[in-house]
Amino acid sequence: MELSIQIPQQFQEQTIRELLEQEWLVPRKVRHFLRTRKNVSINGEPALFHFVVKAGDVVTLRFEEEDYPVPATRCGDAKYVEVLFEDEQLIIVNKPTGMKTHPNQPDECDTLLNHLAAYLAPKQQLPYVVHRLDKETSGAILFAKNPFVLPILGRMLENKQIYRRYQAIVAGDLSKKQFTINKKIGRDRHDRRKRIIDERKGDTAITHVQTAEVQMTHQTAVYCVLETGRTHQIRVHLASLGHPILGDPLYHSKPKGRLQLHALELHLLHPFTKESIVATATPGLW
């Protein structure tokens, strides 16, 4: 596999080592192989790690076949893919409600990853999962299009460099216009599907909530922004306040209809071009 990336104009001169380590957040193991195999070039000329990169330069990285084994071709149907943003490195799509993000069994074919693989097959590309949405949750979701950019996007997610804004409709009337839920989340020992508030053993979980200007009777429309990304985080946090999300089959006592949770927006700065990407999954819940 070979990747050629043009350095953007607003780029500050730096060495190949600094570019890979600090700018592109390339994992140490990958940097080691690139250096020892001398698999880096600038504008078509072989380059060592102390060479300087400037705006407008084209940096090419070459990977051996054993570095990134190609996964088996996955079944799927491209017609289920709604693209919100796409370039050579990444793709953001609008996931329908009721569809898994990825298969859990080798013979599963009806997940978003399957359908995205079918969509990318003519381009000889493959999707790689950066993060996931629950099966019942709809909206914007990000995938890498090659295994090199996958850990870079994963690191950006960990470093809170990817902004995610959700819509939800909850039971009851929320009086506060804006607030933050900071409650640790852990596994439910009695039901492996569920998560619970567990301040003693749970993982830190922070959700920012803002009520929307939508008039509803005994229901409240809210926007949620994740600061952390725990399983079922928004669902568990809102339910812990006595305001479960409507249609939630796990955390609402009388769920009706689909889960009213939608990943409306996904923002990030492109790791290579520094382009500001804003993907909006419309129409959303309101």
C-alpha positions in Angstrom: 0.0 0.0 0.0 1.2 3.5 -0.9 -0.2 6.8 0.3 0.7 10.2 -1.1 -0.3 13.3 0.9 0.2 16.9 -0.2 1.2 19.2 2.6 -1.3 22.1 3.1 -0.2 25.7 2.5 -0.6 26.8 6.1 2.0 24.3 7.2 5.0 25.2 9.3 8.3 23.6 8.2 9.4 20.5 10.2 11.2 17.3 9.9 9.7 14.0 8.7 10.1 12.7 12.2 8.2 15.7 13.7 5.5 15.4 11.0 4.8 11.7 11.6 5.1 11.9 15.4 3.6 15.2 16.4 1.4 16.3 13.4 0.0 13.1 12.1 0.1 11.2 15.4 1.5 8.1 13.7 2.0 5.2 16.2 5.6 4.4 17.2 5.6 0.9 15.6 4.5 2.3 12.2 7.1 5.1 12.4 9.8 2.5 13.2 9.0 0.4 10.1 8.8 3.5 7.8 12.3 4.6 9.1 14.1 1.3 9.0 12.8 0.3 5.6 13.4 3.8 4.2 9.8 3.8 2.9 9.3 7.6 2.9 9.8 10.0 0.0 9.4 13.8 -0.5 8.3 14.8 -4.1 9.3 11.4 -5.4 12.8 11.4 -3.8 13.8 9.1 -1.0 13.8 10.9 2.4 15.3 10.3 5.8 13.6 11.2 9.0 15.7 14.4 9.5 14.7 15.8 6.1 12.6 18.9 6.2 9.0 19.1 4.8 7.5 22.3 3.5 4.1 23.5 2.4 3.2 22.1 -1.0 5.5 19.1 -0.7 4.1 15.6 -1.5 5.0 13.1 1.1 4.7 9.4 0.1 4.6 6.6 2.6 5.0 3.0 1.4 3.9 0.0 3.4 4.7 -3.7 3.0 1.9 -6.1 2.5 2.5 -7.8 5.8 2.1 -4.5 7.7 -1.6 -4.2 6.9 -3.1 -7.6 5.9 -6.3 -7.1 3.8 -9.4 -8.3 5.6 -11.7 -10.7 3.8 -14.3 -9.2 1.4 -17.5 -8.5 3.2 -21.0 -9.0 1.7 -23.3 -6.0 1.7 -25.4 -3.6 -0.5 -24.1 -0.2 -1.4 -27.6 1.2 -1.8 -27.9 1.5 2.0 -24.9 4.0 2.2 -25.7 7.7 2.5 -22.4 9.6 2.3 -22.1 12.9 4.2 -18.4 13.4 3.5 -15.7 11.4 1.7 -12.1 11.8 0.5 -9.2 9.4 0.0 -8.6 9.0 3.7 -11.9 8.9 5.5 -15.7 8.7 5.0 -18.6 9.9 7.1 -22.0 8.3 6.5 -25.6 8.6 7.9 -26.4 5.3 9.7 -30.1 4.3 9.7 -31.8 3.3 12.9 -32.0 -0.5 13.5 -28.7 -1.3 11.7 -25.6 -2.5 13.5 -22.4 -0.6 13.0 -20.4 -3.8 12.4 -20.9 -7.5 12.4 -20.3 -9.6 15.5 -20.4 -12.9 13.6 -18.5 -13.8 10.4 -21.7 -14.6 8.4 -23.5 -11.3 9.2 -24.1 -9.2 6.1 -26.7 -6.6 7.1 -24.5 -4.1 9.0 -23.3 -0.7 8.0 -19.7 -2.0 7.7 -20.9 -4.6 5.2 -22.8 -2.1 3.1 -19.9 0.4 3.2 -17.5 -2.4 2.1 -19.8 -3.0 -1.0 -19.8 0.8 -1.7 -16.0 1.1 -1.5 -15.3 -2.1 -3.4 -15.2 -0.5 -6.9 -12.6 2.0 -5.6 -10.5 -0.9 -4.2 -10.8 0.5 -0.7 -12.0 -0.9 2.6 -13.8 0.7 5.6 -12.3 0.5 9.1 -14.4 1.3 12.2 -13.2 4.4 14.1 -16.1 4.5 16.6 -19.6 3.0 16.7 -23.2 3.9 17.2 -25.7 1.6 19.0 -27.9 -0.4 16.7 -31.0 1.8 17.6 -29.1 5.1 17.2 -29.1 6.8 13.8 -26.8 9.5 12.4 -23.3 10.6 11.5 -20.5 8.0 11.9 -16.9 8.1 10.9 -14.9 5.4 9.2 -11.3 5.3 8.0 -10.6 4.2 4.4 -7.2 2.7 5.1 -5.4 1.1 8.1 -2.8 3.9 8.3 -5.3 6.7 9.1 -7.3 4.4 11.5 -5.1 4.8 14.6 -4.6 8.5 13.8 -8.4 9.1 13.9 -8.7 6.9 17.0 -6.1 9.1 18.7 -8.0 12.2 17.7 -11.1 10.7 19.2 -9.3 10.0 22.5 -7.8 13.5 22.5 -11.3 15.1 22.1 -10.4 16.5 18.7 -13.6 15.1 17.1 -16.8 16.9 18.1 -20.1 14.9 18.2 -23.5 16.5 18.8 -26.6 14.4 19.3 -30.3 15.0 19.3 -32.6 13.2 21.8 -36.1 13.3 23.0 -36.6 12.4 26.6 -39.6 11.7 28.9 -40.8 14.5 31.1 -40.1 18.2 31.3 -36.5 19.3 31.9 -36.4 22.6 33.7 -32.7 23.4 33.2 -31.7 24.9 29.9 -28.1 23.8 30.0 -26.1 21.5 32.3 -23.4 18.8 32.5 -23.8 15.2 33.7 -20.6 13.9 35.2 -21.4 10.4 36.5 -19.2 7.3 36.2 -20.6 4.4 34.1 -19.9 0.7 34.7 -21.4 -2.6 33.6 -24.6 -4.0 35.1 -23.8 -7.3 36.8 -27.3 -8.5 36.4 -27.8 -7.7 32.6 -24.7 -7.9 30.3 -26.5 -5.7 27.8 -26.9 -2.8 30.1 -24.7 -0.1 31.8 -25.3 1.6 35.1 -24.1 4.6 37.1 -21.2 3.3 39.2 -19.3 6.0 41.0 -17.0 3.6 42.8 -15.8 1.3 40.0 -17.1 2.9 36.8 -15.3 4.9 34.1 -15.4 8.7 33.9 -18.3 9.8 31.7 -19.2 13.4 30.9 -22.2 14.6 28.8 -23.1 18.2 28.1 -26.9 18.7 27.7 -28.8 21.7 26.2 -32.6 21.8 25.8 -33.8 22.7 22.3 -36.4 25.3 21.4 -39.0 22.7 20.5 -42.4 22.7 22.1 -43.5 19.3 23.4 -46.0 18.0 25.9 -44.4 16.0 28.8 -41.4 15.4 26.6 -38.2 17.5 26.1 -36.0 17.8 23.0 -32.3 18.1 23.9 -28.9 18.3 22.3 -26.1 16.3 23.8 -22.3 16.7 23.3 -20.0 13.9 24.4 -16.8 14.7 26.2 -16.2 11.0 26.7 -17.4 8.0 24.8 -18.7 5.3 27.0 -21.1 2.6 25.9 -24.7 3.8 26.1 -23.4 7.0 27.7 -26.1 9.4 26.7 -28.8 6.8 27.3 -27.6 6.0 30.8 -26.9 9.6 31.9 -30.3 10.9 30.9 -32.1 7.9 32.4 -30.2 8.5 35.7 -31.9 11.9 35.9 -35.4 10.3 35.6 -35.6 11.4 32.0 -35.0 8.3 29.8 -34.8 8.6 26.0 -38.1 7.8 24.4 -38.2 4.4 22.7 -35.2 3.1 24.6 -35.6 -0.7 25.0 -33.1 -0.9 27.8 -33.5 2.2 30.0 -37.2 3.2 29.5 -39.8 1.3 31.4 -42.4 1.5 28.6 -40.6 2.0 25.3 -42.7 2.8 22.2 -41.4 3.3 18.7 -37.7 3.8 17.7 -35.0 5.1 20.1 -35.2 8.9 19.9 -31.4 9.4 19.7 -29.7 10.7 16.6 -26.0 11.7 15.9 -26.7 15.0 14.2 -23.3 16.5 13.7 -19.7 15.3 13.5 -16.8 17.9 13.3 -13.1 17.4 12.9 -10.0 18.9 11.5 -8.7 16.7 8.7 -5.5 15.1 10.1 -3.6 15.6 6.8 -5.1 18.6 4.9 -6.2 20.5 8.1 -9.5 21.1 6.3 -12.4 21.8 8.7 -15.0 19.1 8.1 -18.6 19.5 9.4 -20.9 16.6 8.6 -24.6 17.0 9.4 -27.0 14.0 9.2 -30.4 15.5 8.3 -33.3 15.6 8.8 -32.7 14.3 12.3 -35.5 14.1 15.0 -37.0 17.6 14.5 
